[in-house]
Amino acid sequence: MIAIIDYGVGNLFSLAHSLKAVGAQAVVTGDAKEISRAERVILPGVGAFGDAAKKLRETGLDTLVREIAGHGTPVMGICLGMQLLLDRSFEFGEHIGLGLIPGEVRPIAEVIPAELKIPHIGWNALDIRAPHPIFANVRPGDCVYFVHSYYGARCDESVIATAEYGAPLTAAVARGNVCGCQFHPEKSGDVGLGILKAFCEWDGDAAC
């Protein structure tokens, strides 16, 4: 069973529907015991980093996610959920993340040409930088859907894919049994479904 963590942010039921479409059993829950029993855990999220981090702390789910990751359970963060996996964010101040993957969250405005629109919204091809089991079904040139104004920075050793938007922006990160996607696989058609399916089959071993 896959636990989709419900902490008050994210398009949870769209994600649950996509997991069902690839044959996975998933539950949307904020119950610590149910999350702890899950074979895999997904941390979704949309909105502001500071608000989301606060909600995780207030519910104690920040500590739980760290414990689950420490036990070797496969964990995936999606969009803001990926950003929360990093050490800190500089979105409207400085906020502490989960620290499961080294790095920080910074405005894409710092690295993209001034004429490009923010937020970055749309389909972009994945540039796979390092092989990883979640990309087992991804082919060269496959595109996924992004909606974001901030990106994962100073996390080069953990970057497994980038996407070009005036500059190569972090599209996915991984460290051990923890991975994250800046894009929305649940909104990325067959390519996204293939990534979710691969995650459902992943045992947490980073080797392909």
C-alpha positions, 0 to 999 in steps of 0.5 A: 500500500502507498500512503499519500500524506495529507497535511492540508496541501496538494492535489491529493485525489488526482494523484490517488487516481493516477496511482489507481490507474497504474494498478497501485493501492493508495490511500490519502491519509494524515494518520501516523500509524497508517503512514508508518505501515505503508510500503511506500510514501508520497509527500505531495504539495502545492503552495508556499514552502513556509506554510507547508513546513509549518503544517508538517511540524504542527502535525508531527509528520515532519519527524515521521517522514524522517523516521520512515526514510531512515527505515529504508521505506521508499519516499517520493516528494512531488513539486513542493513535496520535493522541495520540502525534502531539501535542507532549506528554502528562501521563499518569502524568508528562510525556512527549514526543510526535512534535510533528507536531500542536501540542497536549498530552494531558490527563485528560478528568477535568479538563473533564468533570462528576465524575459521568461515568464514566472511561474514556469508553467508547461511541458518540458523534456526531461534530461536524465543526468543519472540513471534511476529506477523511477525513470525505467519507463522514460525515453529520451525526449519525454516531456513532463508538466511543471508549475513552479517559481522556485527550484532545487539549488546546490543539490548537484550530487543528488540531481538525476534529471533537469529540464531546460527553461532558459537554464537547466533547472532541477527536475528530479533528485534522489538520495538512497531510498528518497527521491523527488520530482519538481514536475507533476507526474499525475499531470504528465500523461502516460510519461507521468504514469510510467514514472509513478508505476516505476516508483510503485515497483521500486524497492528503495535501492538506487541502483538500476 
